[in-house]
Amino acid sequence: MTSGARPQIVRYDGENQAPFLKEALAVLDQGGVVAAPTDTVYGLLARADRPEAIKEIYRLKGRDYRKPLVLLAVEADALVAEPSEIYQRLSRGLWPGGLTLVVRASPQVKDWGLDSRGTVGLRCPADDFLRNLIQAAGIPLASTSANRSGQPECYSAGEVLKNLKAAPDLLIEGGQRRRLRPSTVLDISRHPPVILRKGTVERSEIEACGLTRVLLDRIRVLFVCTGNTCRSPMAEGWLRHRLPRSWRNRVEVESAGTRAMPGLPATENARLAAKAKGFDISGHRSQPLSQDIIASADIVVAMEEQHRKAVLELWPGAEAMLMSEAGVPDPIGGDRQDYDRTLQAIEKGMPRVIKWIEERLYLPT
């Protein structure tokens, strides 16, 4: 079966699953591709043992063939080469749900050609319809988000049709999905385990399953002050300038303000103080603090306790620390010397930030 310009669209109201499962199963069994709601976003689905359908998913997305698909399964143990104790703890503790585990692939997965250098991503979805579809198919479903590669995820059927290069064989319209983060991707084929992508499952939940140490493939540091025109831009610029070479593609740095107006440059004295220390913040533009910005950060570094509290009010699960226990003085309205003193206070607090990164960043050997 190949995709045409006019896909079959069925509207699923969440009530009687049987006819919709039957239609989806028929398409999958014939080697077709189904687009349907998942736990988080709309996804593309194909039987794991249908290579032509797998190729069609890559074509629809314009996806690089070197990027593997995830296997969705209700019972996934047979897809793992050696189900370790860590796998058992995580799968029993956090499945079904928004956690994708990268594991050593079983011979069956390799026979399907769905492993990537011997590993595969597995997830047990919580969505009731999707779980029933997997069980009805009797085989794992290869899946990825139903959007063109490099574009935002789709949360409605209309977005799917506008976004993909071509239409899938069947589109199950399940209404607007809540705009949740995608699944967390955790690679447990490495030791210690490494979070490859942040998502709906927090690092604290993973560690609560008995993992003493979880590293991050990438780290995003967020500095927060009030207006985002002096303290946090200086901290952002300082850390970006001082990042070790081996960190520079792995650590991202940004800043925001609890009362910031968007698009303002750093103050002149902040720019001059930074220049005297050898880094340039002339290109900085302010941005207001938001839930999305906090959610994307791995560590939030606040200039004062009021800023840390504002972060936690917006995102209670955020990991937020103070730049300095005494607080970093606000130089706004002061002279150049005030800005120099503020930057010195920021420099004094940076070793704690750098230590936090060192202890959590995964660096390949």
C-alpha beads as a LAMMPS data file, in Angstrom:
LAMMPS data file: protein, C-alpha beads

365 atoms
364 bonds

1 atom types
1 bond types

-500.0 500.0 xlo xhi
-500.0 500.0 ylo yhi
-500.0 500.0 zlo zhi

Masses

1 110.0

Atoms # bond

1 1 1 0.000 0.000 0.000
2 1 1 1.333 3.449 -0.861
3 1 1 0.218 6.826 0.376
4 1 1 -1.874 9.012 -1.869
5 1 1 -2.805 12.679 -1.800
6 1 1 -6.233 11.949 -0.287
7 1 1 -5.868 9.807 2.844
8 1 1 -8.648 7.944 4.516
9 1 1 -9.668 9.989 7.562
10 1 1 -11.717 8.610 10.426
11 1 1 -12.854 10.610 13.424
12 1 1 -12.406 8.764 16.684
13 1 1 -14.486 10.117 19.557
14 1 1 -12.882 7.990 22.258
15 1 1 -15.985 5.876 22.824
16 1 1 -16.382 2.694 20.767
17 1 1 -12.872 1.598 19.789
18 1 1 -13.698 -1.596 17.893
19 1 1 -14.454 -0.210 14.385
20 1 1 -11.498 2.175 14.487
21 1 1 -9.134 -0.550 15.642
22 1 1 -10.390 -2.753 12.791
23 1 1 -9.736 -0.049 10.173
24 1 1 -6.293 0.783 11.531
25 1 1 -5.345 -2.882 11.805
26 1 1 -6.382 -3.540 8.193
27 1 1 -4.146 -0.715 6.950
28 1 1 -1.187 -1.858 9.066
29 1 1 -1.560 -5.491 7.982
30 1 1 -1.501 -4.418 4.324
31 1 1 1.798 -2.596 4.864
32 1 1 0.319 0.879 5.239
33 1 1 1.131 3.816 7.484
34 1 1 -1.318 5.111 10.079
35 1 1 -1.206 8.548 11.693
36 1 1 -2.865 8.640 15.100
37 1 1 -2.782 10.431 18.466
38 1 1 -0.288 9.071 20.993
39 1 1 0.358 9.933 24.648
40 1 1 1.824 13.293 23.651
41 1 1 1.624 14.211 19.938
42 1 1 0.308 12.714 16.706
43 1 1 2.543 9.902 15.508
44 1 1 3.149 7.739 12.438
45 1 1 2.783 3.990 12.915
46 1 1 3.745 0.903 10.902
47 1 1 4.207 -2.774 11.668
48 1 1 7.805 -3.488 12.675
49 1 1 7.992 -6.366 10.163
50 1 1 6.910 -4.348 7.094
51 1 1 10.077 -2.796 5.607
52 1 1 8.191 -0.966 2.846
53 1 1 5.956 0.694 5.407
54 1 1 9.035 1.702 7.411
55 1 1 10.522 3.308 4.289
56 1 1 7.244 5.132 3.721
57 1 1 7.434 6.696 7.182
58 1 1 10.888 8.041 6.352
59 1 1 9.587 9.388 3.036
60 1 1 6.571 11.094 4.599
61 1 1 8.757 12.860 7.159
62 1 1 11.742 13.529 4.918
63 1 1 13.687 11.835 7.688
64 1 1 17.349 10.865 7.577
65 1 1 17.535 7.057 7.340
66 1 1 20.356 7.101 9.877
67 1 1 17.891 8.281 12.534
68 1 1 16.145 5.232 13.977
69 1 1 12.451 4.873 14.754
70 1 1 11.078 3.961 18.176
71 1 1 9.341 0.639 18.755
72 1 1 6.055 0.808 20.656
73 1 1 5.185 -2.348 22.555
74 1 1 2.981 -3.464 25.407
75 1 1 5.344 -6.301 26.327
76 1 1 8.861 -5.226 25.366
77 1 1 11.150 -7.675 27.171
78 1 1 11.649 -9.817 24.054
79 1 1 12.999 -6.774 22.190
80 1 1 15.890 -6.337 24.638
81 1 1 19.077 -8.354 24.130
82 1 1 19.724 -8.667 27.862
83 1 1 17.034 -7.190 30.148
84 1 1 19.216 -5.681 32.878
85 1 1 18.182 -4.830 36.414
86 1 1 18.094 -1.146 35.438
87 1 1 15.768 -1.973 32.531
88 1 1 13.520 -3.983 34.836
89 1 1 13.319 -1.170 37.396
90 1 1 12.557 1.527 34.855
91 1 1 10.114 -0.460 32.744
92 1 1 8.227 -1.678 35.819
93 1 1 8.303 1.716 37.512
94 1 1 7.663 4.179 34.669
95 1 1 5.822 2.224 31.961
96 1 1 3.316 2.723 30.514
97 1 1 4.130 6.367 29.971
98 1 1 6.360 8.981 28.389
99 1 1 9.741 7.291 28.765
100 1 1 11.665 5.893 25.795
101 1 1 14.437 3.490 26.793
102 1 1 17.407 2.964 24.464
103 1 1 18.599 -0.619 24.987
104 1 1 20.720 -3.272 23.335
105 1 1 18.506 -4.689 20.594
106 1 1 17.431 -8.324 20.478
107 1 1 18.168 -10.493 17.402
108 1 1 14.544 -10.051 16.284
109 1 1 14.880 -6.262 16.185
110 1 1 18.119 -6.620 14.210
111 1 1 16.384 -8.936 11.747
112 1 1 13.804 -6.213 11.145
113 1 1 16.651 -3.760 10.526
114 1 1 15.298 -1.389 13.162
115 1 1 18.357 -1.181 15.394
116 1 1 20.941 1.580 15.279
117 1 1 24.433 0.207 15.872
118 1 1 22.920 -2.555 17.953
119 1 1 20.553 -0.415 20.021
120 1 1 16.856 0.433 19.768
121 1 1 14.465 2.848 21.470
122 1 1 11.479 1.210 23.182
123 1 1 8.369 2.714 24.727
124 1 1 5.236 1.297 26.274
125 1 1 2.483 3.879 25.607
126 1 1 -0.193 4.787 28.120
127 1 1 -2.803 5.736 25.504
128 1 1 -5.559 3.113 25.687
129 1 1 -6.388 3.062 21.965
130 1 1 -2.736 2.753 20.990
131 1 1 -2.106 -0.065 23.451
132 1 1 -5.111 -1.980 22.119
133 1 1 -3.923 -1.445 18.546
134 1 1 -0.487 -2.863 19.376
135 1 1 -2.052 -5.885 21.043
136 1 1 -4.411 -6.437 18.102
137 1 1 -1.489 -6.245 15.653
138 1 1 0.385 -8.849 17.694
139 1 1 3.685 -7.150 16.925
140 1 1 5.462 -3.937 17.977
141 1 1 4.745 -0.835 15.930
142 1 1 7.550 1.322 14.567
143 1 1 6.774 4.945 15.304
144 1 1 7.899 8.545 15.141
145 1 1 6.146 11.896 15.447
146 1 1 3.843 12.809 12.544
147 1 1 5.641 15.951 11.412
148 1 1 8.200 16.797 8.792
149 1 1 11.741 16.388 10.107
150 1 1 13.002 19.555 11.724
151 1 1 9.491 20.993 12.121
152 1 1 7.415 21.260 15.329
153 1 1 5.389 18.273 16.499
154 1 1 1.719 18.081 15.470
155 1 1 -1.074 18.226 18.036
156 1 1 -4.055 17.938 15.671
157 1 1 -5.011 16.037 12.530
158 1 1 -5.067 19.287 10.544
159 1 1 -1.467 20.023 11.502
160 1 1 -0.466 16.515 10.367
161 1 1 -1.925 17.022 6.876
162 1 1 -0.301 20.442 6.500
163 1 1 3.066 19.345 7.848
164 1 1 3.971 16.055 6.161
165 1 1 5.464 15.790 2.678
166 1 1 2.580 13.509 1.686
167 1 1 -0.455 11.954 3.330
168 1 1 -0.437 8.673 5.307
169 1 1 -2.741 5.846 4.299
170 1 1 -5.013 6.371 7.277
171 1 1 -5.389 9.360 9.591
172 1 1 -7.244 8.812 12.843
173 1 1 -8.543 12.188 13.944
174 1 1 -8.646 12.130 17.720
175 1 1 -9.051 15.828 18.388
176 1 1 -6.582 18.380 19.670
177 1 1 -3.905 16.903 21.916
178 1 1 -2.693 18.785 24.960
179 1 1 0.638 20.458 24.243
180 1 1 2.790 18.219 26.362
181 1 1 6.488 17.684 25.983
182 1 1 7.552 14.592 23.999
183 1 1 8.752 11.451 25.708
184 1 1 11.989 11.512 27.679
185 1 1 14.686 9.465 25.923
186 1 1 17.057 7.609 28.270
187 1 1 19.964 5.557 26.946
188 1 1 20.552 2.662 29.365
189 1 1 22.913 0.892 26.967
190 1 1 25.598 3.222 28.389
191 1 1 26.896 3.340 31.914
192 1 1 25.921 5.537 33.659
193 1 1 22.609 5.981 31.803
194 1 1 22.332 9.159 29.713
195 1 1 19.286 11.319 29.033
196 1 1 19.364 12.027 25.298
197 1 1 16.206 14.158 25.287
198 1 1 14.294 15.846 28.080
199 1 1 10.577 15.196 28.110
200 1 1 7.537 14.336 30.161
201 1 1 9.398 12.123 32.645
202 1 1 11.712 14.132 34.906
203 1 1 15.234 13.090 35.885
204 1 1 14.101 12.916 39.519
205 1 1 11.488 10.282 38.588
206 1 1 14.157 8.228 36.830
207 1 1 16.533 8.456 39.780
208 1 1 13.682 7.478 42.122
209 1 1 13.667 4.063 40.420
210 1 1 16.999 3.329 42.080
211 1 1 19.502 4.879 39.660
212 1 1 22.228 6.570 41.664
213 1 1 23.610 8.553 38.737
214 1 1 22.037 9.746 35.492
215 1 1 24.023 11.893 33.052
216 1 1 22.808 14.349 30.418
217 1 1 23.841 14.263 26.769
218 1 1 23.262 18.004 26.576
219 1 1 22.805 20.604 29.287
220 1 1 20.939 23.894 29.099
221 1 1 21.774 26.501 31.750
222 1 1 19.324 29.344 32.379
223 1 1 20.316 32.492 34.314
224 1 1 17.469 34.549 35.760
225 1 1 17.319 38.107 37.095
226 1 1 14.642 40.826 36.977
227 1 1 14.908 42.784 33.732
228 1 1 17.335 40.531 31.808
229 1 1 19.448 43.514 30.779
230 1 1 22.390 43.400 33.193
231 1 1 23.002 40.572 35.707
232 1 1 21.737 37.526 33.829
233 1 1 23.157 38.634 30.423
234 1 1 26.574 39.120 32.055
235 1 1 26.345 35.659 33.638
236 1 1 25.218 34.123 30.337
237 1 1 28.045 35.769 28.405
238 1 1 30.673 34.894 31.013
239 1 1 29.812 31.192 31.067
240 1 1 29.500 30.912 27.300
241 1 1 32.918 32.579 26.928
242 1 1 34.557 30.297 29.507
243 1 1 33.092 26.956 28.444
244 1 1 35.808 24.334 27.846
245 1 1 36.173 23.440 24.168
246 1 1 34.859 19.903 24.778
247 1 1 31.646 21.364 26.234
248 1 1 30.804 23.932 23.600
249 1 1 28.536 21.768 21.466
250 1 1 26.992 20.131 24.517
251 1 1 26.188 23.025 26.863
252 1 1 23.695 25.745 25.911
253 1 1 23.389 28.956 27.904
254 1 1 20.583 31.515 27.962
255 1 1 19.002 34.067 30.282
256 1 1 15.611 35.564 31.094
257 1 1 13.997 38.054 33.464
258 1 1 11.045 37.774 35.829
259 1 1 9.856 41.250 34.778
260 1 1 11.630 41.565 31.456
261 1 1 10.314 43.449 28.449
262 1 1 11.142 41.458 25.306
263 1 1 13.831 42.595 22.890
264 1 1 15.845 45.044 24.984
265 1 1 19.669 45.093 24.703
266 1 1 22.007 44.738 27.654
267 1 1 22.679 48.048 29.358
268 1 1 25.724 50.015 28.236
269 1 1 27.557 49.487 31.527
270 1 1 26.846 45.756 31.383
271 1 1 28.330 45.640 27.881
272 1 1 31.401 47.594 29.018
273 1 1 31.937 45.416 32.103
274 1 1 31.702 42.294 29.943
275 1 1 34.080 43.711 27.338
276 1 1 36.653 44.419 30.054
277 1 1 36.543 40.701 30.925
278 1 1 37.018 39.661 27.317
279 1 1 33.497 38.743 26.170
280 1 1 30.826 40.481 24.123
281 1 1 27.115 40.715 25.040
282 1 1 26.195 43.428 22.526
283 1 1 23.966 40.996 20.643
284 1 1 21.875 40.160 23.707
285 1 1 18.115 40.773 23.627
286 1 1 15.972 40.368 26.727
287 1 1 13.201 37.805 27.122
288 1 1 10.580 37.311 29.848
289 1 1 10.689 34.192 32.001
290 1 1 8.093 31.567 31.036
291 1 1 7.153 27.977 31.779
292 1 1 8.499 26.826 28.410
293 1 1 11.889 28.444 28.992
294 1 1 12.172 26.906 32.461
295 1 1 11.021 23.484 31.246
296 1 1 13.755 23.432 28.599
297 1 1 16.483 24.186 31.169
298 1 1 18.363 21.535 33.138
299 1 1 19.522 23.987 35.785
300 1 1 18.212 27.465 36.592
301 1 1 20.635 29.861 38.283
302 1 1 18.889 32.762 40.006
303 1 1 20.512 36.043 40.997
304 1 1 18.326 36.490 44.101
305 1 1 15.951 34.393 46.192
306 1 1 12.968 36.281 44.758
307 1 1 13.982 35.091 41.295
308 1 1 14.361 31.485 42.452
309 1 1 10.881 31.607 44.016
310 1 1 9.432 33.021 40.789
311 1 1 10.972 30.114 38.862
312 1 1 9.505 27.532 41.231
313 1 1 6.079 29.177 41.124
314 1 1 6.024 28.807 37.342
315 1 1 7.584 25.323 37.324
316 1 1 7.604 23.604 40.754
317 1 1 9.779 20.736 39.528
318 1 1 12.591 22.961 38.281
319 1 1 16.108 22.501 39.634
320 1 1 16.935 26.049 40.735
321 1 1 19.988 27.292 42.586
322 1 1 21.273 30.705 43.670
323 1 1 24.253 32.281 41.943
324 1 1 25.345 33.329 45.427
325 1 1 23.798 32.550 48.794
326 1 1 23.986 36.269 49.638
327 1 1 22.446 37.224 46.295
328 1 1 24.015 39.117 43.408
329 1 1 23.499 42.912 43.779
330 1 1 21.415 44.656 41.137
331 1 1 23.558 47.371 39.490
332 1 1 20.718 48.942 37.505
333 1 1 20.907 52.724 37.828
334 1 1 24.449 52.534 39.189
335 1 1 27.762 53.528 37.686
336 1 1 30.354 51.411 35.916
337 1 1 31.993 50.374 39.205
338 1 1 28.670 48.960 40.421
339 1 1 28.517 46.788 37.304
340 1 1 32.108 45.632 37.803
341 1 1 31.292 44.609 41.384
342 1 1 28.199 42.740 40.199
343 1 1 30.220 40.870 37.601
344 1 1 32.797 39.985 40.263
345 1 1 30.001 38.515 42.417
346 1 1 28.836 36.500 39.402
347 1 1 32.378 35.206 38.818
348 1 1 32.626 34.090 42.447
349 1 1 29.468 32.010 42.096
350 1 1 30.416 30.368 38.797
351 1 1 32.524 27.486 40.238
352 1 1 29.323 26.010 41.728
353 1 1 27.616 26.189 38.332
354 1 1 30.590 24.634 36.561
355 1 1 30.801 21.865 39.144
356 1 1 27.092 21.107 38.617
357 1 1 27.717 20.743 34.872
358 1 1 30.856 18.622 35.349
359 1 1 29.000 16.139 37.512
360 1 1 26.150 15.661 35.040
361 1 1 27.458 16.107 31.500
362 1 1 28.157 12.958 29.502
363 1 1 31.378 13.307 27.548
364 1 1 32.190 10.464 25.145
365 1 1 35.656 9.005 25.565

Bonds

1 1 1 2
2 1 2 3
3 1 3 4
4 1 4 5
5 1 5 6
6 1 6 7
7 1 7 8
8 1 8 9
9 1 9 10
10 1 10 11
11 1 11 12
12 1 12 13
13 1 13 14
14 1 14 15
15 1 15 16
16 1 16 17
17 1 17 18
18 1 18 19
19 1 19 20
20 1 20 21
21 1 21 22
22 1 22 23
23 1 23 24
24 1 24 25
25 1 25 26
26 1 26 27
27 1 27 28
28 1 28 29
29 1 29 30
30 1 30 31
31 1 31 32
32 1 32 33
33 1 33 34
34 1 34 35
35 1 35 36
36 1 36 37
37 1 37 38
38 1 38 39
39 1 39 40
40 1 40 41
41 1 41 42
42 1 42 43
43 1 43 44
44 1 44 45
45 1 45 46
46 1 46 47
47 1 47 48
48 1 48 49
49 1 49 50
50 1 50 51
51 1 51 52
52 1 52 53
53 1 53 54
54 1 54 55
55 1 55 56
56 1 56 57
57 1 57 58
58 1 58 59
59 1 59 60
60 1 60 61
61 1 61 62
62 1 62 63
63 1 63 64
64 1 64 65
65 1 65 66
66 1 66 67
67 1 67 68
68 1 68 69
69 1 69 70
70 1 70 71
71 1 71 72
72 1 72 73
73 1 73 74
74 1 74 75
75 1 75 76
76 1 76 77
77 1 77 78
78 1 78 79
79 1 79 80
80 1 80 81
81 1 81 82
82 1 82 83
83 1 83 84
84 1 84 85
85 1 85 86
86 1 86 87
87 1 87 88
88 1 88 89
89 1 89 90
90 1 90 91
91 1 91 92
92 1 92 93
93 1 93 94
94 1 94 95
95 1 95 96
96 1 96 97
97 1 97 98
98 1 98 99
99 1 99 100
100 1 100 101
101 1 101 102
102 1 102 103
103 1 103 104
104 1 104 105
105 1 105 106
106 1 106 107
107 1 107 108
108 1 108 109
109 1 109 110
110 1 110 111
111 1 111 112
112 1 112 113
113 1 113 114
114 1 114 115
115 1 115 116
116 1 116 117
117 1 117 118
118 1 118 119
119 1 119 120
120 1 120 121
121 1 121 122
122 1 122 123
123 1 123 124
124 1 124 125
125 1 125 126
126 1 126 127
127 1 127 128
128 1 128 129
129 1 129 130
130 1 130 131
131 1 131 132
132 1 132 133
133 1 133 134
134 1 134 135
135 1 135 136
136 1 136 137
137 1 137 138
138 1 138 139
139 1 139 140
140 1 140 141
141 1 141 142
142 1 142 143
143 1 143 144
144 1 144 145
145 1 145 146
146 1 146 147
147 1 147 148
148 1 148 149
149 1 149 150
150 1 150 151
151 1 151 152
152 1 152 153
153 1 153 154
154 1 154 155
155 1 155 156
156 1 156 157
157 1 157 158
158 1 158 159
159 1 159 160
160 1 160 161
161 1 161 162
162 1 162 163
163 1 163 164
164 1 164 165
165 1 165 166
166 1 166 167
167 1 167 168
168 1 168 169
169 1 169 170
170 1 170 171
171 1 171 172
172 1 172 173
173 1 173 174
174 1 174 175
175 1 175 176
176 1 176 177
177 1 177 178
178 1 178 179
179 1 179 180
180 1 180 181
181 1 181 182
182 1 182 183
183 1 183 184
184 1 184 185
185 1 185 186
186 1 186 187
187 1 187 188
188 1 188 189
189 1 189 190
190 1 190 191
191 1 191 192
192 1 192 193
193 1 193 194
194 1 194 195
195 1 195 196
196 1 196 197
197 1 197 198
198 1 198 199
199 1 199 200
200 1 200 201
201 1 201 202
202 1 202 203
203 1 203 204
204 1 204 205
205 1 205 206
206 1 206 207
207 1 207 208
208 1 208 209
209 1 209 210
210 1 210 211
211 1 211 212
212 1 212 213
213 1 213 214
214 1 214 215
215 1 215 216
216 1 216 217
217 1 217 218
218 1 218 219
219 1 219 220
220 1 220 221
221 1 221 222
222 1 222 223
223 1 223 224
224 1 224 225
225 1 225 226
226 1 226 227
227 1 227 228
228 1 228 229
229 1 229 230
230 1 230 231
231 1 231 232
232 1 232 233
233 1 233 234
234 1 234 235
235 1 235 236
236 1 236 237
237 1 237 238
238 1 238 239
239 1 239 240
240 1 240 241
241 1 241 242
242 1 242 243
243 1 243 244
244 1 244 245
245 1 245 246
246 1 246 247
247 1 247 248
248 1 248 249
249 1 249 250
250 1 250 251
251 1 251 252
252 1 252 253
253 1 253 254
254 1 254 255
255 1 255 256
256 1 256 257
257 1 257 258
258 1 258 259
259 1 259 260
260 1 260 261
261 1 261 262
262 1 262 263
263 1 263 264
264 1 264 265
265 1 265 266
266 1 266 267
267 1 267 268
268 1 268 269
269 1 269 270
270 1 270 271
271 1 271 272
272 1 272 273
273 1 273 274
274 1 274 275
275 1 275 276
276 1 276 277
277 1 277 278
278 1 278 279
279 1 279 280
280 1 280 281
281 1 281 282
282 1 282 283
283 1 283 284
284 1 284 285
285 1 285 286
286 1 286 287
287 1 287 288
288 1 288 289
289 1 289 290
290 1 290 291
291 1 291 292
292 1 292 293
293 1 293 294
294 1 294 295
295 1 295 296
296 1 296 297
297 1 297 298
298 1 298 299
299 1 299 300
300 1 300 301
301 1 301 302
302 1 302 303
303 1 303 304
304 1 304 305
305 1 305 306
306 1 306 307
307 1 307 308
308 1 308 309
309 1 309 310
310 1 310 311
311 1 311 312
312 1 312 313
313 1 313 314
314 1 314 315
315 1 315 316
316 1 316 317
317 1 317 318
318 1 318 319
319 1 319 320
320 1 320 321
321 1 321 322
322 1 322 323
323 1 323 324
324 1 324 325
325 1 325 326
326 1 326 327
327 1 327 328
328 1 328 329
329 1 329 330
330 1 330 331
331 1 331 332
332 1 332 333
333 1 333 334
334 1 334 335
335 1 335 336
336 1 336 337
337 1 337 338
338 1 338 339
339 1 339 340
340 1 340 341
341 1 341 342
342 1 342 343
343 1 343 344
344 1 344 345
345 1 345 346
346 1 346 347
347 1 347 348
348 1 348 349
349 1 349 350
350 1 350 351
351 1 351 352
352 1 352 353
353 1 353 354
354 1 354 355
355 1 355 356
356 1 356 357
357 1 357 358
358 1 358 359
359 1 359 360
360 1 360 361
361 1 361 362
362 1 362 363
363 1 363 364
364 1 364 365
